[in-house]
Amino acid sequence: MIKYYDMSWITKRIKDAARNDIDDIMNKNNYIYDTKEFEDRFKRFTGASYCIGVSSGTAALHLALDAIGIKKGDQVATVSHTFRATVAAIKYVGAEPVYVDIDPNTFNMNPDDLERKITLYHAKVIKDFDSNDEKFLVGFHGQTIYHNSRDKISMQLGDGKLLHQLTKKKIVFNFRKNDILSGGEGAPLTPIFHQLVVSQKKISLPVCVLNIGGISNYTIINKQVGSTEIYSQDIGPGNCLIDSWVRKNSSRKFDRDGNLASNGNINEIILEQAQELYMNRIEKKKLSFDTNDFDISFSRGLSLEDGAATLTEFTAGIIGESLSILLKKNNLIKDILICGGGRKNKVLMSKLIKNLPSKINIKLIDAFKIDGDFIESQAFAFLAIRRYIELPITFPSTTNCSKPSIGGEIIDN
């Protein structure tokens, strides 16, 4: 039973001021009132860059969903204890609401039930495989909601024990915990898989694997499988800034093929300010980043195309400069293999190539008959197998852990 929450104390506190404002509106016959003043004051109060007054909460929710690119086919988690306008806004953009229960103490979304809903979705996908093979093993990473390498915190939503109960399959999950307990940063986790791919495809060593996902990172492989001579580090932004800009300023989710950037102009002043801000703020000793470490506020005021062009130039410059420094220290490397969604952005790739020494060969991972869209999912399947046979998945040279770490928990009974 949820107790009634008495809010009369709020009413009493604002009653006189509210009456004065109502009288002012009635006397001026201005029922929209002064939205500009409200927007400015609310913007200052919240510390936001922008504030737009709308006619209703429904309109605000609708605009918010539209602004981040939610559309038909997407799922949006929302609380079940709510007014119908919350769900209506989700329906307006064509998405499907997923109802999550509330916490009876706070009336906010219950994070445990949200985790359960995410796990149920994964269970459905696993059941679609319909495999009775006893060797069937699931590597379940979950959805990262917060990663802070400095404070050794990495949080993922996804209940491995529940997934096992629902599917009756062997589950490996919680991949980052042991690495963090060993003093590591919990990321990146894929370098050991990069080494496997390079070995299987008999690619000449040493080689650099560049992954351009939300975050960009590299792996240097000096020797074949069996050696721990693997070095890895996050570089900085990959697709995250470009994607955030496009989603905020259009109905698209990303800049397909770099088409927006190719039709825009780079704002040199904003670019220079962004580069200076980046160099002054980023902790250069960090091996891993979170997309929340970066934001697009410096590009406000630009058109959709100019913002995409400026952010693409900025991203290519950061990746190119970091790789150039890396290649000077590792002058035997002649090849860079590129995976991740960023490899499909033609403008980003073109600018990146220009920022690298001409002697370096840039090759897409797809050229070796590997689907570059599934590198990460394949990597976690491989990490699950390594954990199951008790082999380490992270090393001091990849995450800064104190010793090779066997990451992940196993649920199989």
HUZIRA-V889128 format. One record per backbone hydrogen bond with DSSP energy under -0.5 kcal/mol. CO is the residue of the C=O (numbers start at 1). NH is the residue of the N-H. E is the energy in kcal/mol with one decimal. If there is no record, write none. Layout:
CO | NH | E
CO | NH | E
This chain:
1 | 3 | -0.5
4 | 6 | -0.7
5 | 7 | -0.6
7 | 10 | -1.1
7 | 11 | -1.3
8 | 12 | -2.5
9 | 13 | -1.4
10 | 14 | -1.6
11 | 15 | -1.1
14 | 18 | -2.9
15 | 19 | -2.3
16 | 20 | -2.0
17 | 21 | -2.0
18 | 22 | -2.5
19 | 23 | -2.6
20 | 24 | -2.1
21 | 25 | -2.3
22 | 26 | -2.5
23 | 27 | -2.5
24 | 28 | -1.9
25 | 29 | -1.3
25 | 30 | -1.3
29 | 31 | -0.6
30 | 33 | -0.7
33 | 35 | -1.2
34 | 38 | -1.8
35 | 39 | -3.2
36 | 40 | -2.4
37 | 41 | -2.6
38 | 42 | -3.0
39 | 43 | -2.2
40 | 44 | -2.0
41 | 45 | -2.3
42 | 46 | -2.3
43 | 47 | -1.7
43 | 48 | -1.0
56 | 60 | -1.8
57 | 61 | -2.5
58 | 62 | -2.5
59 | 63 | -2.7
60 | 64 | -2.3
61 | 65 | -2.3
62 | 66 | -2.3
63 | 67 | -2.6
64 | 68 | -1.3
65 | 70 | -2.2
66 | 69 | -1.2
71 | 74 | -2.1
74 | 96 | -2.7
76 | 98 | -2.7
78 | 100 | -3.1
80 | 82 | -1.2
83 | 86 | -1.6
83 | 87 | -0.6
84 | 88 | -2.6
85 | 89 | -2.3
86 | 90 | -1.0
87 | 91 | -2.3
88 | 92 | -2.5
89 | 93 | -1.0
90 | 95 | -1.8
91 | 94 | -1.8
94 | 73 | -1.0
96 | 76 | -2.5
97 | 99 | -0.5
98 | 78 | -2.6
100 | 80 | -1.9
101 | 110 | -2.6
102 | 104 | -0.6
103 | 106 | -0.7
103 | 107 | -3.5
108 | 103 | -2.9
109 | 111 | -0.8
110 | 114 | -2.1
111 | 115 | -2.3
112 | 116 | -1.7
113 | 117 | -2.3
114 | 118 | -2.1
115 | 119 | -2.2
116 | 120 | -2.5
117 | 121 | -1.7
118 | 122 | -1.7
119 | 123 | -2.3
120 | 124 | -1.9
121 | 125 | -1.6
122 | 126 | -2.3
123 | 127 | -2.4
124 | 128 | -1.3
126 | 129 | -1.5
126 | 130 | -0.6
127 | 130 | -0.8
133 | 136 | -1.8
136 | 170 | -1.0
137 | 139 | -0.5
138 | 140 | -0.8
138 | 172 | -3.0
139 | 141 | -0.7
140 | 174 | -0.6
142 | 144 | -0.6
143 | 157 | -2.8
146 | 155 | -3.5
148 | 153 | -2.5
149 | 152 | -0.6
153 | 148 | -3.5
155 | 145 | -2.6
155 | 146 | -1.4
156 | 158 | -0.5
157 | 143 | -2.6
158 | 160 | -0.8
159 | 163 | -2.2
160 | 164 | -1.9
161 | 165 | -2.0
162 | 166 | -2.3
163 | 167 | -1.9
164 | 168 | -2.9
170 | 138 | -2.5
171 | 411 | -2.6
172 | 140 | -3.1
173 | 409 | -3.5
174 | 177 | -0.5
174 | 408 | -0.8
176 | 180 | -2.1
177 | 181 | -2.5
178 | 182 | -1.3
179 | 184 | -3.0
180 | 183 | -1.8
182 | 402 | -3.0
190 | 193 | -1.0
190 | 194 | -2.1
191 | 195 | -2.0
192 | 196 | -1.3
193 | 197 | -2.4
194 | 198 | -2.4
195 | 199 | -2.2
196 | 200 | -2.8
197 | 201 | -2.1
198 | 203 | -2.3
199 | 202 | -1.2
206 | 334 | -0.7
207 | 221 | -2.6
208 | 210 | -0.6
208 | 337 | -2.8
209 | 211 | -0.6
209 | 219 | -1.9
210 | 212 | -0.6
210 | 339 | -2.5
211 | 213 | -0.7
211 | 217 | -2.2
212 | 342 | -2.8
213 | 239 | -2.8
214 | 238 | -2.5
214 | 240 | -1.8
215 | 213 | -1.7
216 | 235 | -3.6
216 | 236 | -1.1
217 | 211 | -2.9
218 | 233 | -1.7
219 | 209 | -2.9
219 | 221 | -0.5
220 | 222 | -0.5
220 | 231 | -2.2
221 | 206 | -0.6
221 | 207 | -1.9
224 | 227 | -1.7
228 | 230 | -2.4
229 | 222 | -1.7
229 | 223 | -0.6
231 | 220 | -3.5
233 | 218 | -2.3
236 | 216 | -2.6
239 | 243 | -3.1
240 | 244 | -2.3
241 | 245 | -2.2
242 | 246 | -2.4
243 | 247 | -2.6
244 | 248 | -2.0
245 | 249 | -1.8
246 | 250 | -0.9
254 | 256 | -1.3
255 | 258 | -1.9
256 | 259 | -2.1
258 | 262 | -2.2
259 | 263 | -0.8
260 | 263 | -0.9
261 | 264 | -1.3
266 | 268 | -1.0
267 | 271 | -2.5
268 | 272 | -2.4
269 | 273 | -2.1
270 | 274 | -2.6
271 | 275 | -2.3
272 | 276 | -2.1
273 | 277 | -2.5
274 | 278 | -2.5
275 | 279 | -2.3
276 | 280 | -1.7
277 | 281 | -1.7
278 | 282 | -2.1
282 | 284 | -0.8
283 | 286 | -1.5
287 | 234 | -3.1
290 | 293 | -2.4
291 | 294 | -1.5
296 | 299 | -1.9
297 | 300 | -1.5
299 | 302 | -1.5
303 | 307 | -2.8
304 | 308 | -1.9
305 | 309 | -2.5
306 | 310 | -2.6
307 | 311 | -2.6
308 | 312 | -2.1
309 | 313 | -2.1
310 | 314 | -2.3
311 | 315 | -2.5
312 | 316 | -2.6
313 | 317 | -2.1
314 | 318 | -2.1
315 | 319 | -2.4
316 | 320 | -2.8
317 | 321 | -2.6
318 | 322 | -2.0
319 | 323 | -2.5
320 | 324 | -2.3
321 | 325 | -2.0
322 | 326 | -2.1
323 | 327 | -2.9
324 | 328 | -1.5
325 | 329 | -1.3
326 | 330 | -1.3
330 | 333 | -1.8
334 | 361 | -3.3
335 | 208 | -2.0
336 | 363 | -2.8
337 | 210 | -3.5
338 | 365 | -2.5
339 | 212 | -2.7
340 | 343 | -1.6
341 | 344 | -1.8
342 | 345 | -1.4
344 | 346 | -1.1
345 | 349 | -2.6
346 | 350 | -2.2
347 | 351 | -2.3
348 | 352 | -2.3
349 | 353 | -2.4
350 | 354 | -1.6
351 | 355 | -1.1
352 | 355 | -0.6
353 | 356 | -1.2
357 | 360 | -1.7
360 | 362 | -0.6
361 | 336 | -2.7
361 | 363 | -0.6
363 | 338 | -2.5
364 | 367 | -1.9
365 | 368 | -1.7
365 | 370 | -0.6
366 | 369 | -1.8
370 | 372 | -0.9
371 | 374 | -1.8
372 | 340 | -0.9
372 | 375 | -0.6
374 | 378 | -2.4
375 | 379 | -2.2
376 | 380 | -1.9
377 | 381 | -1.4
378 | 382 | -2.2
379 | 383 | -2.6
380 | 384 | -1.9
381 | 385 | -1.7
382 | 386 | -2.4
383 | 387 | -2.4
384 | 388 | -2.2
385 | 389 | -1.9
386 | 391 | -3.3
387 | 390 | -1.5
394 | 405 | -2.3
395 | 398 | -2.1
395 | 399 | -2.4
395 | 400 | -0.7
395 | 401 | -0.6
396 | 400 | -1.0
397 | 232 | -1.8
399 | 185 | -1.7
405 | 393 | -3.0
405 | 394 | -1.4
405 | 407 | -1.0
409 | 173 | -2.2
411 | 171 | -2.6
